[in-house]
Amino acid sequence: MLARLDGERDPACAATVLVAVGLLADHDPDGRLRRHLDHGHPLPRWAAATALTRLLAAHPGSAPGLPAAERIAAELAAFRAGPAPAAATAHNAGDLHSYTVRSLLHLMDAAEDPDGILLEIARTLPRIKETGVGPRPLAALAGNLLEALFEPTDTVPVFAELSPGRRKLLRVLAELLTAANFQSWPFGSDLHERFTHYGLPGTRPALRAYVGLSTEGEDPNAPLPDPWQPFLNR
């Protein structure tokens, strides 16, 4: 598959093949995959970085011959800095920024500076948009990030004692998540339970107060609204 890319002129086609190789392969044959980190178009560079991340995470034995995690993360971060290309691979139903967050998260274990990777994740989150992949993509990503970065506890962590990357991540989530994202089932998500499981505030205003953002017009101490209340009042 990689050998056929040498003359491929369509960036979306090249990116699709590169991502597929990352999903199928357990190593980088002859360095063909890593060479695409220097492709002239940003989409194949992103795809090569995505594929190499997959190899690093799923097949650690192949890591000695692969580029450093920071080199791969740099390409993902560069892609994050701009809007998704109009012509893009259909991978993840075209929601490439959400997948970029997941790839960066996988790189943290291999990076010399995991907190630096986490800062890049926080910078990517504002790019997440609603797509056909699934409802509430930011809420879903937030749950994955909490699970990877925090330990279950009944004690609220002191915000100032968290690492810079974790503080930045929680501040960005407090800015982006809506009250509806925290609404419990059956009409919302399990994000409220996810936050409280790790000792973190489980409502939007409480989270904003925790990270030092304005809560004007909102009560940080108010409980989560009962999702059934609108129906009970009828």
N, C-alpha and C positions, 0 to 999 in steps of 0.2 A: 504493500500500500504506500509506504513512504517513498519507495523508488519512483513511483508514478507521479509524485508531486513536483519533481524537478522542473517540469515544463508547465505546471498548472498556473493559469493566469487569474482564475477566479478566487478571490480571497475567501469567500464564504465556503466554496468547495474545499479549498485547502484546509480551512479551519475545521470543517466537519471531519475530514480524514484524520487530522492530528488529534482531535478529541477522541475519536474512535480508537486510535492506536493506544492512547493512554488508558482506555478502558479495557483493551484486550491484551496488551503486552505486559511482560514482567521485567523488561529491561529496555534499554535504548540501543537497538541494533546499529552498530557502526557509527554511533553518534549522529544518525540522521535526524532524530527528533530534536536534539538540542540545537542543531544548526538553525532551526526555524525560529529560535529566539532572536535572531538577527534578520528576520524577514523584513522586507520593505514596507509591509502593510501591518497596521496594529492588530487587526483581527487574527491573522495566523500567529503573530507573536503571543497574543493572549492564549490562543488554543495550545500552542507549544508549552507555555508555562503551565496551563491547566493540566495537560497530559503529564508533564514532568512532576507536578505535584502529586498526581495520582500514583506515579511510580514510587516516589519517596515515601508516601504514606502506606500504600498497600504492599510494597515489596522493598523493605528496608535493605535487603541484601544487594540491591542494585545501586544503592546510594553512592558508593565510592566513585563510580564513574559518571555521576550526574553533576550538574552545576550546583553551586552552593544555594541553600534555601534563600539567601538574601538576593541572589541574582534572579531567581525565579520570581520572588516576591516583587522585585522592582518592575518586572514586566506587567504583573497583575496590577500593581499600583498605578502604573502609567495608563493602563486601560481604564482603570477606575476614574481617572481624572477627567475623562471626557464622556460624552453621551455614547450609548451603544450605537454602532454603525447601523445605517438603514438596511443594508444587505448583510445579514448575519447568519451564522449557523443556527439551525433549529434546535440545537441542544438545549435542554431545560426549557423547551418551548420559547426560546429566544430571551429568556430572563437571565442574561449573562452576568449582570451585576450581583444578583443573589448567589449565583454559582461562584463568582469571584470571592465573595465573603467566605463561602465554605472552603474554597481552595486555600485562602490565606489562613484560615483556622487550622487546616491540616499541616501547614508549614511551621506552626509555632514550636512543635516538638523538635524540629530539625534546625531551628534558627539559633544563632548565638545570642540574639537579642529578641526574645519572644515578645516583650512588651512593645518593641518597635513594630512588629507585625500586627499586634493588637491595635495600635494607633492607626495603621492603615485600614484595618477592618472598620474602625469607628468612622474614618473618613469616607468609606464606601457606602455606609448605610443610608445616607440621604439620597443615593441614586436608586434605591429600591422602589419599584413601582408595582402597582397592581397589574397582574397579567393573568393569562389563562392557566398558569401552572397550578394555582390553588388560591383559596381565599386568604387574606391577611398575610401576605408573604413576610412582611417585616415582623409581625408577631411570631410567626413560625421560626424565623431566624433568631429572634431574641431568645426564644426558649432553648434553641440549640447552643447559643453562646453562653447562656447562664449555666447550662449543664456542663459545658467544657471548662468553664473558668472559675466556678465557685463550688464550695463544698456545702452540703446541707448543714444547717445550724438553726438553733432557736434564738440566737443572739444576733442583733443587728450589727453588722460590721461598721467600725468607725470609718466614715468616708475618707477622711484625711489620711488614714493608714493604708488604704488600698494603693496598688501600684498606679502610676500615671495612666497606663493603658486602660486599666479597669475603671478608673475615675472618668476618663474621656468617654469610654463606651457607655457607661450608665448615664452620663450627661446627655450624650447624643440620643440615647433611647428615650430619655425623659422629654427631650425636645420633639421627637418624631412620633412616638406612640400616642394614640388617642384614647379617650375614655372607653370607646367601644372596643379597643384592643384588649382592655383588661376585663371587659364584661364576661362573666362566667357562662358556662353552658346553661341552657341549650342553644342560646343565640350568639354566643361569643366564643371564647377560646379558654384554654387552661393556663393562660399567661399569669393571671392573678395567683393561682396556686404555685406556678413555677417560681415567681418572685419570692413569695413567702416561704417556700421550701428552703431557699438559700438565705433566709433572714433579711430579705430586702423588702422595701415597701411594695405593697401589692395593688396600689391604685395610682392613677396618673398624678393627681395632686400630691399624694404622699411621696411619690418618687421625685417629683420636681422639688419639693421642699428638701428632701434628703440630699440632693446634689447641688442645692443652692440656687435654683431657678425660681422665678416669680410664680406665685400661686394666686394672683389676684383674681377674685371672683370664684375661687374654688376653696374648699375646706380640706386641708390635708388629713384631718382626723375623721372625716366622714367615712362611714363604711361603704363598701361596694353596693350599688343599688341592686335590689331584688329584680332579676330579669323577668319574673312573672307579674310584677306589680301592675304594669299597664293593662294586663288582661284581667286582674282581680278587680280593678276599678270600673270595669264595664258593667 
